[in-house]
Amino acid sequence: MPVNLMERGPLGFGVLPALRDKVKTKFMSRFLAKLYADELKVSRGFANTAVAHSDASDRTMDTLNVAMPDLLAEYWITCIPEDQRPVVRVTFPKWARYAALTAYDTSGLPIASISGVEVANDPRSTVQGLTQYDVDLLARAEWTGATCLIFRVYRTAEVPITAPEELPRVRVVPKGATATAATEGDFMPNLPQECALANGQRMGDVFKAVVSSKLKPLKPEQRGSQLFLPGNVSGLFPNANATYVCAFLPPGKAGLRMSSTVPTASNWRPYYGVMAVDQATTETLSSLTDIELGEPCAEFTLFVFRDAAQAVAAGYDHSSPWHKLLLWGNAPTRPGIVVRYLHYFDGASGLTSEEVASARSEISALHSLDGTLGAIQTVRIRGVGRIQYFEAAPNENKQPNAERVALASSEAE
C-alpha cells in the first residue's frame, strides 16, 4: 500500500515540513512575517544578512540546519520590505554545482526564481560584464508583504563557504517603479561573514523551536518502507529544481542498506546526493554527493546506521571502494534518509528537447515512488534502490559494539 497519501492535520509529513493550506495562510504566514520584520530591524540597510550553512563536523559553521539541507549547500538571506523589490548584481560562481536566486513570500513559497544556467537568456537580466548580470527578479511578479531573497549555492567539497567577494550585491527599488541603471553606491553593503553566520544560528534556533513543535509524527507505515516521494513538500522555501524521496527507520531496527548505481553526468541533472536525517528536528546529520559515491554508473552499496560498528555487523567493509557509509549518531529520534535530485527541465535552461524529455522522465519516475517494493522494482532510476532494514539486538543500547546488530534483515513490501 502506498505510504505517501496526502496527510490530514497541521504540517503533515514532508521533507520540507509540509504545511496544509490553512496553516500556510495563518500560522506560517504570521511566523515568517514576524521573522522577516525582526530581521529587517536587526540588519536593515545590509544585504546577505544571514546564511544557512549546515556542517555536521564543525558546529561553528553549522547554522540554520533545518528542512533537511544538503551539507554542501548554503543559503544567503536578504529580507526586503513590503513596499520594495530587490535588484541583484550577481556573478554565479563557476565552481558551483548549482546556484540560483529565489524570492519567497511570507508563506515560504517562491514568487520568482532564476538559476545560473537561465540568467543569460532571461528578460529580467541585464548584462553588466562577461559573466555579471543585474537581475530584476520580481519585475513581473505579484505579491503582498515583505519578501525573502535567497541566494542558493551547492558547493564542491573543496569550497568551505562562498567568499564575500562572490556574493551578490543587492539594491532595492520601489515595488512598482522601473529599475534604472545602478551606480556602485546604490547597492547595500553585505554584512560581514561572521555576522551572517551568527544571524543564521539565531534564526535556526527559532526555526527549530517552532517547526519541530508543529511537525506531525510519521505514520507507522512511513517507517520501514521503501523510498517514497512525500505527499507535499511545499511551504517552507522549496527549491523548484529539487525532487526528494525518503525512507525512515522503523522501531527495533538498527539501520539500513541500499544498493544502486551513481547517476550519469548530464546537463539536465546538476546534482545528486544522499543524506542521513532526523525527521523529528529536520536536521541533516551526514551526507554524500554523487562525486563522493563514485564514478558515473559505478555501483555502490550505502550503509546508514547510528555508528560504524553496527554497519560492520551488517556487512560494511571500509576497505571496499563500493561500500559507502552515513551515520546518524545517537541523537535522532526519527532517523531516516533523503535522496535529493536537482533537475533543469525546460528550454530556458539551455537544454535540447531530448534533454528536457530525459529530465522530465526521471522526475516523473521519482514521483511514482510510493514506499512499496513494487514501485521500486518497477522504476529503474540510477541512485535509488531496494532498501534492507537490519534488526537491532535486545541489548543494543547497552553494548556499543558490532555484536548488538543481528544479521537478519528485512525488506519492506
Buried (B, 14 or more C-beta within 10 A) or exposed (E): EBBBBEBEEBBBBBBBBBBBEEBBEEBBBEBBBEBBBBBBEBBEEBBBBBBBBBBBEEEEBBBBBBBBBBBBBBBBBBBBBBEBBBBBBBBBBEEBBBBBBBBBBBBBBBBBBBBBBBBEEBEBBBEBEEBBBBBBBBBEBEBEBBBBBBBBBBBEEEBEBBEEEBBBBBBBBEBEEEBEEBEEEBBBEBBEBEBBBBBBBBBBEBBBEBBBEBBBEBBEBBBBBBBBBBBBBBBBBBBEBBBBBBBBBBEEBBBBBBBBBBBEEBBBBBBBBBBBBBBBBBBBBBBBBBBBBBEBEEEBBBBBBBBBBBBBBBBBEEEEEEBBBBBBBEEBEBBBBBBBBBBBBEEBBBBEEEBBEBBBEBBEBBEBBBBBBEBBEEBEBBBBBBBBBBBBBEEBEEEEEBEBBBEEBBEBE
